[in-house]
Amino acid sequence: MNTQINDLRADMQAQFAQMRERIHELSERVARIETRLDIAADPAGDLDG
């Protein structure tokens, strides 16, 4: 049983690492898009106008 739990934990950690890498890639891509569009990088933005 402990082996199964350890295997599941290792699998989850690997999946989380892949997700962190993908999020990092997407963050870089958004930064490049903002740069090309000359948009200030403000994640909250001014929604009130």
mmCIF file of the N, C-alpha and C atoms, coordinates in Angstrom:
data_MODEL
# 
_entry.id   MODEL 
# 
loop_
_atom_site.group_PDB 
_atom_site.id 
_atom_site.type_symbol 
_atom_site.label_atom_id 
_atom_site.label_alt_id 
_atom_site.label_comp_id 
_atom_site.label_asym_id 
_atom_site.label_entity_id 
_atom_site.label_seq_id 
_atom_site.pdbx_PDB_ins_code 
_atom_site.Cartn_x 
_atom_site.Cartn_y 
_atom_site.Cartn_z 
_atom_site.occupancy 
_atom_site.B_iso_or_equiv 
_atom_site.pdbx_formal_charge 
_atom_site.auth_seq_id 
_atom_site.auth_comp_id 
_atom_site.auth_asym_id 
_atom_site.auth_atom_id 
_atom_site.pdbx_PDB_model_num 
ATOM 1   N N  . MET A 1 1  ? 0.825   -1.199 0.000   1.00 0.00 ? 1  MET A N  1 
ATOM 2   C CA . MET A 1 1  ? 0.000   0.000  0.000   1.00 0.00 ? 1  MET A CA 1 
ATOM 3   C C  . MET A 1 1  ? 0.868   1.261  0.000   1.00 0.00 ? 1  MET A C  1 
ATOM 4   N N  . ASN A 1 2  ? 1.917   1.266  0.810   1.00 0.00 ? 2  ASN A N  1 
ATOM 5   C CA . ASN A 1 2  ? 2.811   2.426  0.842   1.00 0.00 ? 2  ASN A CA 1 
ATOM 6   C C  . ASN A 1 2  ? 3.486   2.642  -0.506  1.00 0.00 ? 2  ASN A C  1 
ATOM 7   N N  . THR A 1 3  ? 3.782   1.553  -1.187  1.00 0.00 ? 3  THR A N  1 
ATOM 8   C CA . THR A 1 3  ? 4.417   1.671  -2.503  1.00 0.00 ? 3  THR A CA 1 
ATOM 9   C C  . THR A 1 3  ? 3.470   2.341  -3.486  1.00 0.00 ? 3  THR A C  1 
ATOM 10  N N  . GLN A 1 4  ? 2.202   1.964  -3.437  1.00 0.00 ? 4  GLN A N  1 
ATOM 11  C CA . GLN A 1 4  ? 1.216   2.578  -4.326  1.00 0.00 ? 4  GLN A CA 1 
ATOM 12  C C  . GLN A 1 4  ? 1.072   4.066  -4.036  1.00 0.00 ? 4  GLN A C  1 
ATOM 13  N N  . ILE A 1 5  ? 1.047   4.415  -2.760  1.00 0.00 ? 5  ILE A N  1 
ATOM 14  C CA . ILE A 1 5  ? 0.938   5.828  -2.376  1.00 0.00 ? 5  ILE A CA 1 
ATOM 15  C C  . ILE A 1 5  ? 2.163   6.592  -2.848  1.00 0.00 ? 5  ILE A C  1 
ATOM 16  N N  . ASN A 1 6  ? 3.328   6.006  -2.662  1.00 0.00 ? 6  ASN A N  1 
ATOM 17  C CA . ASN A 1 6  ? 4.566   6.658  -3.111  1.00 0.00 ? 6  ASN A CA 1 
ATOM 18  C C  . ASN A 1 6  ? 4.595   6.818  -4.625  1.00 0.00 ? 6  ASN A C  1 
ATOM 19  N N  . ASP A 1 7  ? 4.108   5.816  -5.336  1.00 0.00 ? 7  ASP A N  1 
ATOM 20  C CA . ASP A 1 7  ? 4.055   5.897  -6.795  1.00 0.00 ? 7  ASP A CA 1 
ATOM 21  C C  . ASP A 1 7  ? 3.090   7.005  -7.250  1.00 0.00 ? 7  ASP A C  1 
ATOM 22  N N  . LEU A 1 8  ? 1.931   7.068  -6.592  1.00 0.00 ? 8  LEU A N  1 
ATOM 23  C CA . LEU A 1 8  ? 0.966   8.114  -6.922  1.00 0.00 ? 8  LEU A CA 1 
ATOM 24  C C  . LEU A 1 8  ? 1.534   9.496  -6.610  1.00 0.00 ? 8  LEU A C  1 
ATOM 25  N N  . ARG A 1 9  ? 2.221   9.605  -5.495  1.00 0.00 ? 9  ARG A N  1 
ATOM 26  C CA . ARG A 1 9  ? 2.819   10.890 -5.116  1.00 0.00 ? 9  ARG A CA 1 
ATOM 27  C C  . ARG A 1 9  ? 3.873   11.306 -6.143  1.00 0.00 ? 9  ARG A C  1 
ATOM 28  N N  . ALA A 1 10 ? 4.700   10.382 -6.568  1.00 0.00 ? 10 ALA A N  1 
ATOM 29  C CA . ALA A 1 10 ? 5.727   10.690 -7.562  1.00 0.00 ? 10 ALA A CA 1 
ATOM 30  C C  . ALA A 1 10 ? 5.087   11.116 -8.883  1.00 0.00 ? 10 ALA A C  1 
ATOM 31  N N  . ASP A 1 11 ? 4.007   10.438 -9.257  1.00 0.00 ? 11 ASP A N  1 
ATOM 32  C CA . ASP A 1 11 ? 3.297   10.787 -10.491 1.00 0.00 ? 11 ASP A CA 1 
ATOM 33  C C  . ASP A 1 11 ? 2.697   12.193 -10.381 1.00 0.00 ? 11 ASP A C  1 
ATOM 34  N N  . MET A 1 12 ? 2.105   12.494 -9.247  1.00 0.00 ? 12 MET A N  1 
ATOM 35  C CA . MET A 1 12 ? 1.529   13.823 -9.044  1.00 0.00 ? 12 MET A CA 1 
ATOM 36  C C  . MET A 1 12 ? 2.610   14.898 -9.095  1.00 0.00 ? 12 MET A C  1 
ATOM 37  N N  . GLN A 1 13 ? 3.742   14.638 -8.468  1.00 0.00 ? 13 GLN A N  1 
ATOM 38  C CA . GLN A 1 13 ? 4.831   15.611 -8.482  1.00 0.00 ? 13 GLN A CA 1 
ATOM 39  C C  . GLN A 1 13 ? 5.331   15.852 -9.900  1.00 0.00 ? 13 GLN A C  1 
ATOM 40  N N  . ALA A 1 14 ? 5.406   14.802 -10.697 1.00 0.00 ? 14 ALA A N  1 
ATOM 41  C CA . ALA A 1 14 ? 5.835   14.943 -12.086 1.00 0.00 ? 14 ALA A CA 1 
ATOM 42  C C  . ALA A 1 14 ? 4.820   15.765 -12.882 1.00 0.00 ? 14 ALA A C  1 
ATOM 43  N N  . GLN A 1 15 ? 3.539   15.503 -12.644 1.00 0.00 ? 15 GLN A N  1 
ATOM 44  C CA . GLN A 1 15 ? 2.504   16.257 -13.343 1.00 0.00 ? 15 GLN A CA 1 
ATOM 45  C C  . GLN A 1 15 ? 2.511   17.726 -12.927 1.00 0.00 ? 15 GLN A C  1 
ATOM 46  N N  . PHE A 1 16 ? 2.713   17.992 -11.646 1.00 0.00 ? 16 PHE A N  1 
ATOM 47  C CA . PHE A 1 16 ? 2.796   19.382 -11.185 1.00 0.00 ? 16 PHE A CA 1 
ATOM 48  C C  . PHE A 1 16 ? 3.997   20.085 -11.802 1.00 0.00 ? 16 PHE A C  1 
ATOM 49  N N  . ALA A 1 17 ? 5.101   19.389 -11.933 1.00 0.00 ? 17 ALA A N  1 
ATOM 50  C CA . ALA A 1 17 ? 6.288   19.979 -12.556 1.00 0.00 ? 17 ALA A CA 1 
ATOM 51  C C  . ALA A 1 17 ? 5.995   20.333 -14.009 1.00 0.00 ? 17 ALA A C  1 
ATOM 52  N N  . GLN A 1 18 ? 5.285   19.463 -14.719 1.00 0.00 ? 18 GLN A N  1 
ATOM 53  C CA . GLN A 1 18 ? 4.909   19.751 -16.100 1.00 0.00 ? 18 GLN A CA 1 
ATOM 54  C C  . GLN A 1 18 ? 3.975   20.947 -16.179 1.00 0.00 ? 18 GLN A C  1 
ATOM 55  N N  . MET A 1 19 ? 3.046   21.038 -15.246 1.00 0.00 ? 19 MET A N  1 
ATOM 56  C CA . MET A 1 19 ? 2.116   22.176 -15.239 1.00 0.00 ? 19 MET A CA 1 
ATOM 57  C C  . MET A 1 19 ? 2.857   23.474 -14.959 1.00 0.00 ? 19 MET A C  1 
ATOM 58  N N  . ARG A 1 20 ? 3.792   23.459 -14.003 1.00 0.00 ? 20 ARG A N  1 
ATOM 59  C CA . ARG A 1 20 ? 4.569   24.665 -13.711 1.00 0.00 ? 20 ARG A CA 1 
ATOM 60  C C  . ARG A 1 20 ? 5.364   25.101 -14.924 1.00 0.00 ? 20 ARG A C  1 
ATOM 61  N N  . GLU A 1 21 ? 5.951   24.140 -15.632 1.00 0.00 ? 21 GLU A N  1 
ATOM 62  C CA . GLU A 1 21 ? 6.716   24.459 -16.837 1.00 0.00 ? 21 GLU A CA 1 
ATOM 63  C C  . GLU A 1 21 ? 5.821   25.070 -17.914 1.00 0.00 ? 21 GLU A C  1 
ATOM 64  N N  . ARG A 1 22 ? 4.644   24.498 -18.090 1.00 0.00 ? 22 ARG A N  1 
ATOM 65  C CA . ARG A 1 22 ? 3.711   25.015 -19.107 1.00 0.00 ? 22 ARG A CA 1 
ATOM 66  C C  . ARG A 1 22 ? 3.225   26.419 -18.748 1.00 0.00 ? 22 ARG A C  1 
ATOM 67  N N  . ILE A 1 23 ? 2.919   26.636 -17.474 1.00 0.00 ? 23 ILE A N  1 
ATOM 68  C CA . ILE A 1 23 ? 2.485   27.965 -17.029 1.00 0.00 ? 23 ILE A CA 1 
ATOM 69  C C  . ILE A 1 23 ? 3.593   28.976 -17.267 1.00 0.00 ? 23 ILE A C  1 
ATOM 70  N N  . HIS A 1 24 ? 4.825   28.579 -16.995 1.00 0.00 ? 24 HIS A N  1 
ATOM 71  C CA . HIS A 1 24 ? 5.960   29.472 -17.236 1.00 0.00 ? 24 HIS A CA 1 
ATOM 72  C C  . HIS A 1 24 ? 6.066   29.813 -18.731 1.00 0.00 ? 24 HIS A C  1 
ATOM 73  N N  . GLU A 1 25 ? 5.920   28.806 -19.579 1.00 0.00 ? 25 GLU A N  1 
ATOM 74  C CA . GLU A 1 25 ? 5.967   29.036 -21.026 1.00 0.00 ? 25 GLU A CA 1 
ATOM 75  C C  . GLU A 1 25 ? 4.863   29.996 -21.462 1.00 0.00 ? 25 GLU A C  1 
ATOM 76  N N  . LEU A 1 26 ? 3.663   29.803 -20.927 1.00 0.00 ? 26 LEU A N  1 
ATOM 77  C CA . LEU A 1 26 ? 2.551   30.674 -21.304 1.00 0.00 ? 26 LEU A CA 1 
ATOM 78  C C  . LEU A 1 26 ? 2.752   32.092 -20.783 1.00 0.00 ? 26 LEU A C  1 
ATOM 79  N N  . SER A 1 27 ? 3.315   32.227 -19.597 1.00 0.00 ? 27 SER A N  1 
ATOM 80  C CA . SER A 1 27 ? 3.601   33.559 -19.052 1.00 0.00 ? 27 SER A CA 1 
ATOM 81  C C  . SER A 1 27 ? 4.583   34.309 -19.940 1.00 0.00 ? 27 SER A C  1 
ATOM 82  N N  . GLU A 1 28 ? 5.610   33.592 -20.402 1.00 0.00 ? 28 GLU A N  1 
ATOM 83  C CA . GLU A 1 28 ? 6.577   34.221 -21.306 1.00 0.00 ? 28 GLU A CA 1 
ATOM 84  C C  . GLU A 1 28 ? 5.907   34.613 -22.622 1.00 0.00 ? 28 GLU A C  1 
ATOM 85  N N  . ARG A 1 29 ? 5.034   33.761 -23.107 1.00 0.00 ? 29 ARG A N  1 
ATOM 86  C CA . ARG A 1 29 ? 4.348   34.059 -24.364 1.00 0.00 ? 29 ARG A CA 1 
ATOM 87  C C  . ARG A 1 29 ? 3.457   35.295 -24.230 1.00 0.00 ? 29 ARG A C  1 
ATOM 88  N N  . VAL A 1 30 ? 2.719   35.382 -23.126 1.00 0.00 ? 30 VAL A N  1 
ATOM 89  C CA . VAL A 1 30 ? 1.870   36.555 -22.888 1.00 0.00 ? 30 VAL A CA 1 
ATOM 90  C C  . VAL A 1 30 ? 2.732   37.808 -22.797 1.00 0.00 ? 30 VAL A C  1 
ATOM 91  N N  . ALA A 1 31 ? 3.870   37.724 -22.129 1.00 0.00 ? 31 ALA A N  1 
ATOM 92  C CA . ALA A 1 31 ? 4.763   38.881 -22.015 1.00 0.00 ? 31 ALA A CA 1 
ATOM 93  C C  . ALA A 1 31 ? 5.231   39.342 -23.395 1.00 0.00 ? 31 ALA A C  1 
ATOM 94  N N  . ARG A 1 32 ? 5.545   38.390 -24.265 1.00 0.00 ? 32 ARG A N  1 
ATOM 95  C CA . ARG A 1 32 ? 5.962   38.758 -25.629 1.00 0.00 ? 32 ARG A CA 1 
ATOM 96  C C  . ARG A 1 32 ? 4.812   39.405 -26.404 1.00 0.00 ? 32 ARG A C  1 
ATOM 97  N N  . ILE A 1 33 ? 3.610   38.874 -26.240 1.00 0.00 ? 33 ILE A N  1 
ATOM 98  C CA . ILE A 1 33 ? 2.444   39.455 -26.918 1.00 0.00 ? 33 ILE A CA 1 
ATOM 99  C C  . ILE A 1 33 ? 2.202   40.868 -26.416 1.00 0.00 ? 33 ILE A C  1 
ATOM 100 N N  . GLU A 1 34 ? 2.265   41.052 -25.093 1.00 0.00 ? 34 GLU A N  1 
ATOM 101 C CA . GLU A 1 34 ? 2.069   42.390 -24.531 1.00 0.00 ? 34 GLU A CA 1 
ATOM 102 C C  . GLU A 1 34 ? 3.121   43.359 -25.056 1.00 0.00 ? 34 GLU A C  1 
ATOM 103 N N  . THR A 1 35 ? 4.340   42.879 -25.182 1.00 0.00 ? 35 THR A N  1 
ATOM 104 C CA . THR A 1 35 ? 5.413   43.732 -25.695 1.00 0.00 ? 35 THR A CA 1 
ATOM 105 C C  . THR A 1 35 ? 5.128   44.131 -27.138 1.00 0.00 ? 35 THR A C  1 
ATOM 106 N N  . ARG A 1 36 ? 4.718   43.174 -27.946 1.00 0.00 ? 36 ARG A N  1 
ATOM 107 C CA . ARG A 1 36 ? 4.424   43.482 -29.348 1.00 0.00 ? 36 ARG A CA 1 
ATOM 108 C C  . ARG A 1 36 ? 3.251   44.432 -29.495 1.00 0.00 ? 36 ARG A C  1 
ATOM 109 N N  . LEU A 1 37 ? 2.283   44.303 -28.604 1.00 0.00 ? 37 LEU A N  1 
ATOM 110 C CA . LEU A 1 37 ? 1.112   45.171 -28.663 1.00 0.00 ? 37 LEU A CA 1 
ATOM 111 C C  . LEU A 1 37 ? 1.322   46.454 -27.881 1.00 0.00 ? 37 LEU A C  1 
ATOM 112 N N  . ASP A 1 38 ? 2.479   46.578 -27.254 1.00 0.00 ? 38 ASP A N  1 
ATOM 113 C CA . ASP A 1 38 ? 2.824   47.751 -26.456 1.00 0.00 ? 38 ASP A CA 1 
ATOM 114 C C  . ASP A 1 38 ? 1.806   47.975 -25.338 1.00 0.00 ? 38 ASP A C  1 
ATOM 115 N N  . ILE A 1 39 ? 1.509   46.884 -24.642 1.00 0.00 ? 39 ILE A N  1 
ATOM 116 C CA . ILE A 1 39 ? 0.564   46.927 -23.531 1.00 0.00 ? 39 ILE A CA 1 
ATOM 117 C C  . ILE A 1 39 ? 1.354   46.830 -22.229 1.00 0.00 ? 39 ILE A C  1 
ATOM 118 N N  . ALA A 1 40 ? 0.995   47.657 -21.270 1.00 0.00 ? 40 ALA A N  1 
ATOM 119 C CA . ALA A 1 40 ? 1.637   47.576 -19.960 1.00 0.00 ? 40 ALA A CA 1 
ATOM 120 C C  . ALA A 1 40 ? 1.212   46.277 -19.296 1.00 0.00 ? 40 ALA A C  1 
ATOM 121 N N  . ALA A 1 41 ? 2.148   45.614 -18.659 1.00 0.00 ? 41 ALA A N  1 
ATOM 122 C CA . ALA A 1 41 ? 1.865   44.342 -18.000 1.00 0.00 ? 41 ALA A CA 1 
ATOM 123 C C  . ALA A 1 41 ? 1.287   44.618 -16.621 1.00 0.00 ? 41 ALA A C  1 
ATOM 124 N N  . ASP A 1 42 ? -0.036  44.696 -16.557 1.00 0.00 ? 42 ASP A N  1 
ATOM 125 C CA . ASP A 1 42 ? -0.730  44.917 -15.293 1.00 0.00 ? 42 ASP A CA 1 
ATOM 126 C C  . ASP A 1 42 ? -1.796  43.831 -15.178 1.00 0.00 ? 42 ASP A C  1 
ATOM 127 N N  . PRO A 1 43 ? -1.512  42.765 -14.405 1.00 0.00 ? 43 PRO A N  1 
ATOM 128 C CA . PRO A 1 43 ? -2.438  41.633 -14.358 1.00 0.00 ? 43 PRO A CA 1 
ATOM 129 C C  . PRO A 1 43 ? -3.841  41.997 -13.874 1.00 0.00 ? 43 PRO A C  1 
ATOM 130 N N  . ALA A 1 44 ? -3.948  42.959 -12.969 1.00 0.00 ? 44 ALA A N  1 
ATOM 131 C CA . ALA A 1 44 ? -5.262  43.314 -12.448 1.00 0.00 ? 44 ALA A CA 1 
ATOM 132 C C  . ALA A 1 44 ? -6.005  44.210 -13.439 1.00 0.00 ? 44 ALA A C  1 
ATOM 133 N N  . GLY A 1 45 ? -5.271  45.084 -14.074 1.00 0.00 ? 45 GLY A N  1 
ATOM 134 C CA . GLY A 1 45 ? -5.887  46.005 -15.028 1.00 0.00 ? 45 GLY A CA 1 
ATOM 135 C C  . GLY A 1 45 ? -6.807  46.993 -14.332 1.00 0.00 ? 45 GLY A C  1 
ATOM 136 N N  . ASP A 1 46 ? -7.236  47.979 -15.073 1.00 0.00 ? 46 ASP A N  1 
ATOM 137 C CA . ASP A 1 46 ? -8.158  48.976 -14.561 1.00 0.00 ? 46 ASP A CA 1 
ATOM 138 C C  . ASP A 1 46 ? -9.511  48.718 -15.208 1.00 0.00 ? 46 ASP A C  1 
ATOM 139 N N  . LEU A 1 47 ? -10.341 47.955 -14.534 1.00 0.00 ? 47 LEU A N  1 
ATOM 140 C CA . LEU A 1 47 ? -11.613 47.552 -15.114 1.00 0.00 ? 47 LEU A CA 1 
ATOM 141 C C  . LEU A 1 47 ? -12.660 48.662 -15.045 1.00 0.00 ? 47 LEU A C  1 
ATOM 142 N N  . ASP A 1 48 ? -12.420 49.670 -14.208 1.00 0.00 ? 48 ASP A N  1 
ATOM 143 C CA . ASP A 1 48 ? -13.387 50.738 -14.048 1.00 0.00 ? 48 ASP A CA 1 
ATOM 144 C C  . ASP A 1 48 ? -13.259 51.810 -15.134 1.00 0.00 ? 48 ASP A C  1 
ATOM 145 N N  . GLY A 1 49 ? -12.173 51.745 -15.876 1.00 0.00 ? 49 GLY A N  1 
ATOM 146 C CA . GLY A 1 49 ? -12.023 52.709 -16.958 1.00 0.00 ? 49 GLY A CA 1 
ATOM 147 C C  . GLY A 1 49 ? -11.211 53.825 -16.525 1.00 0.00 ? 49 GLY A C  1 
# 
